[in-house]
Amino acid sequence: MKRFILSISGCLFFCLLGLAQKRFITAELGLFSGVSNYMGDLQQVRFDKDELHEAYGVYWRYNFGKRVSLKLQAYKGVISGSDAHFKNLLTSRRNLSFRSDIFELGAQWEFSLTYFGEECRRMAAPYFFVGAAWFHFNPMARYQGKWVELQPLGTEGQGLFPGAGQPYKLEQWAIPLGVGFVLSLGRHLNLGFELGFRKTFTDYLDDVSGAYPDQLILAEVNPLAAALSYRTPEVTTDYNPNPAGTLRGNPQNKDLYFFGGLTFSWNVYYDERVKKP
């Protein structure tokens, strides 16, 4: 998958670079300020405003003519989820929660849907984008007043029980998909809005995916792992003392995360045609 994404991106880059020699190129240095969120096993609605977090980043955009752009970006955000938000659902008894920083390095191709402006200068344009991104995450849970990293614990028996697999990697690849709008505020400044989902290839952004491991064995190996694997006893006295084999999450669906917000950019390069009034 990694080689495929890099190959496609490389081909598109050199093809468009050839076209760019015949047309103007505008380069922008920009800032992103917005919010981040996620969709996964600890999110029981499509959009939970209680789990919105501040996000920010920087980017560099190359405009190959009026229709196509390449954007390189570095974003940082936070994702989180909690069963405690859904007290009227049975999932509230699961009593799991998490929080994780997200660090993303990405490249995306942007394709303008229409064009507003002068012959050699883009004034405004809505666009959609697709690309590739590398990201780092590290889910943590609050336990007895402290934040505890979940991946090293193997809360679903990773690396300990047959069939549980190995510990998931904290660095993964994703495919950014989304829409945006950019508006020129003059010769040098641009203002925009962007909303992009990241399709990931992991179901462990929240440390929840498959089945409960045997709690008795897990407690013998690591009592903290057992405590954070099965947290129902913290909220009720009516519970199964060992739910080994029952589903803890939904392994059929991969997790998603997104960034959305405003972009501000400065045009740092023009060719002679763009400089003309």
C-alpha positions in Angstrom: 0.0 0.0 0.0 2.8 2.4 0.9 4.7 1.7 -2.4 1.4 2.1 -4.4 0.6 5.5 -2.8 4.2 6.8 -3.3 4.3 5.6 -6.9 1.0 7.3 -7.9 2.0 10.5 -6.1 5.4 10.5 -7.9 3.8 10.0 -11.3 1.3 12.7 -10.8 3.9 15.1 -9.5 6.2 14.8 -12.5 3.4 14.9 -15.0 2.0 18.1 -13.5 5.5 19.5 -13.1 5.8 19.2 -16.9 2.5 21.1 -17.4 3.6 23.7 -14.9 6.5 24.8 -17.1 3.9 26.1 -19.5 1.7 27.7 -16.9 2.2 29.8 -13.8 3.1 28.3 -10.5 2.0 29.9 -7.2 3.4 28.7 -3.9 1.7 29.4 -0.6 3.0 29.1 3.0 0.1 28.6 5.4 -1.3 28.0 8.8 -4.2 25.8 9.9 -6.3 26.3 12.9 -9.4 24.2 13.7 -10.6 21.1 15.5 -10.0 17.3 15.5 -12.2 14.4 16.3 -12.6 10.7 15.5 -15.0 7.9 14.7 -14.6 4.5 16.3 -15.7 2.0 18.9 -16.0 4.7 21.6 -18.1 7.0 19.5 -21.7 6.0 19.4 -22.9 8.9 17.2 -21.5 10.2 13.9 -20.4 13.5 15.5 -19.8 14.0 19.2 -19.3 17.7 19.9 -18.1 16.9 23.4 -15.0 15.2 22.0 -13.9 18.1 19.8 -10.4 19.3 20.4 -8.2 22.1 19.2 -6.0 21.3 16.2 -3.3 23.3 14.3 -0.6 23.0 11.7 1.4 24.4 8.9 1.4 23.6 5.2 3.0 24.4 1.8 0.8 24.5 -1.3 1.9 24.5 -4.9 -0.8 25.6 -7.4 -0.2 24.1 -10.8 -2.4 26.4 -12.8 -6.0 27.0 -11.9 -7.3 23.5 -11.3 -4.7 21.4 -9.5 -2.6 21.9 -6.4 -0.3 19.9 -4.3 -0.3 20.5 -0.5 2.3 19.3 2.0 1.3 19.6 5.6 2.1 18.9 9.2 -0.9 18.8 11.6 -1.3 18.1 15.3 -4.6 17.4 17.0 -6.2 15.3 19.8 -8.8 12.6 19.6 -10.8 11.0 22.4 -13.9 9.0 23.2 -15.8 7.8 26.3 -18.6 5.4 26.9 -19.7 7.7 29.8 -21.3 10.0 27.3 -24.0 7.4 26.4 -25.6 6.6 29.7 -28.8 5.5 28.1 -27.1 2.8 26.0 -25.8 -0.6 27.1 -22.3 0.4 25.9 -22.1 2.7 28.9 -21.6 -0.4 31.1 -18.4 -1.1 29.1 -17.0 2.0 30.7 -14.0 2.5 28.4 -12.4 5.8 27.5 -9.3 7.1 25.8 -7.4 10.2 24.7 -4.6 10.4 22.2 -2.5 13.1 20.5 -2.4 12.8 16.7 0.7 14.0 14.8 0.3 13.9 11.0 2.6 14.5 8.0 0.7 14.4 4.8 0.6 15.2 1.1 -2.6 15.7 -0.8 -3.7 16.6 -4.3 -6.4 19.3 -4.5 -8.7 19.5 -7.5 -10.8 22.7 -8.0 -14.4 22.1 -8.8 -14.9 25.5 -10.4 -12.9 28.7 -10.8 -13.5 32.3 -10.0 -11.1 35.0 -11.0 -8.9 36.5 -13.6 -7.2 34.6 -16.4 -3.9 34.1 -14.6 -4.9 34.5 -11.0 -7.2 32.3 -8.9 -9.5 34.5 -6.8 -11.7 31.8 -5.2 -12.4 28.1 -5.7 -14.1 25.2 -4.0 -12.0 22.0 -4.2 -11.9 18.3 -3.1 -8.7 16.5 -2.2 -7.2 13.0 -1.8 -3.7 12.1 -0.6 -1.6 10.0 1.7 -0.5 10.7 5.3 1.7 9.2 7.9 0.5 9.7 11.5 1.5 8.8 15.1 -0.9 8.2 17.9 -0.7 6.8 21.4 -4.0 6.0 23.2 -4.1 6.7 26.9 -6.7 6.2 29.6 -7.3 7.9 33.0 -6.9 5.5 35.9 -6.7 6.4 39.6 -5.9 10.0 38.7 -3.1 9.2 36.2 -2.9 8.9 32.4 -1.7 5.4 31.4 -0.5 4.4 28.0 -2.6 1.5 26.7 -0.7 0.0 23.8 2.2 -1.4 25.9 -0.4 -3.2 28.2 -2.0 -5.4 25.5 -5.5 -4.8 26.9 -6.9 -7.4 24.4 -4.2 -9.9 25.0 -1.9 -8.9 22.2 1.3 -10.8 22.3 0.0 -13.1 25.1 -3.0 -15.0 23.9 -3.3 -17.1 20.7 -5.3 -15.3 18.1 -4.9 -11.9 19.7 -2.1 -10.9 17.4 0.9 -8.7 18.1 0.8 -5.2 19.7 -0.5 -2.7 17.1 1.9 -0.1 15.7 1.6 3.5 16.9 2.7 4.8 13.5 0.3 4.2 10.6 -0.7 5.3 7.1 -4.0 7.0 6.2 -5.8 8.3 3.2 -7.0 11.9 3.6 -10.3 12.7 1.8 -12.2 15.9 2.0 -13.4 19.3 0.6 -12.4 22.9 1.0 -12.7 26.4 -0.2 -10.0 29.1 -0.7 -10.6 32.8 -1.2 -7.9 35.4 -2.2 -7.8 38.4 0.1 -5.4 40.3 -2.2 -2.1 39.8 -3.9 -0.5 38.1 -0.9 -3.1 36.6 1.4 -5.6 33.8 1.2 -8.3 32.6 3.5 -9.9 29.1 3.4 -11.9 26.4 5.1 -11.2 22.7 4.9 -12.8 19.5 6.3 -11.0 16.3 5.8 -11.5 12.7 7.0 -8.6 10.3 7.3 -9.3 6.7 6.4 -7.0 4.6 8.4 -6.0 0.9 8.3 -6.1 0.3 12.0 -9.0 -0.3 14.4 -6.9 0.7 17.5 -7.0 4.5 17.6 -9.0 4.0 20.7 -7.3 0.7 21.9 -10.6 -1.1 21.3 -11.3 -3.6 18.5 -11.8 -7.3 19.3 -12.7 -9.5 22.2 -11.9 -9.5 25.9 -9.0 -11.8 26.8 -9.2 -14.2 29.8 -9.1 -11.7 32.7 -7.8 -14.2 35.2 -4.7 -15.0 33.2 -4.2 -11.3 32.2 -4.4 -10.3 35.8 -1.7 -12.7 36.8 0.6 -11.4 34.1 -0.3 -7.7 34.5 -3.0 -6.5 37.0 -3.0 -3.0 35.5 -3.6 -4.4 32.0 -6.6 -6.4 33.3 -8.0 -3.4 35.1 -7.9 -1.3 32.0 -9.1 -4.1 29.7 -12.4 -4.7 31.6 -13.7 -1.6 33.4 -17.3 -2.6 33.9 -16.8 -3.5 37.6 -16.0 0.2 38.2 -19.6 1.2 37.5 -21.8 -1.7 38.5 -21.9 -4.7 40.8 -23.9 -6.7 38.2 -21.2 -8.0 35.9 -19.6 -11.1 34.5 -16.3 -11.7 36.4 -14.6 -13.0 33.3 -16.0 -12.0 29.9 -13.3 -13.9 28.0 -14.2 -14.2 24.3 -17.1 -11.7 24.3 -16.7 -8.7 22.0 -15.1 -5.6 23.4 -15.4 -3.7 20.2 -16.3 -4.1 16.5 -13.4 -5.5 14.5 -15.3 -5.1 11.2 -14.8 -1.3 11.0 -11.6 0.6 10.9 -11.3 3.9 12.9 -11.4 7.3 11.3 -10.2 10.7 12.4 -10.6 14.2 10.9 -9.3 17.7 10.9 -11.5 20.7 10.1 -11.0 24.4 10.3 -9.7 27.6 8.8 -6.5 28.0 6.7 -4.5 31.2 6.3 -1.8 31.4 3.6 0.8 33.8 2.2 1.7 33.8 -1.5 5.4 33.5 -1.5 6.0 33.1 -5.3 4.5 34.5 -8.5 5.7 34.4 -12.0 5.5 37.5 -14.2 2.0 36.9 -15.5 0.6 36.8 -12.1 2.2 40.0 -11.1 0.3 41.9 -13.8 -2.8 43.8 -12.6 
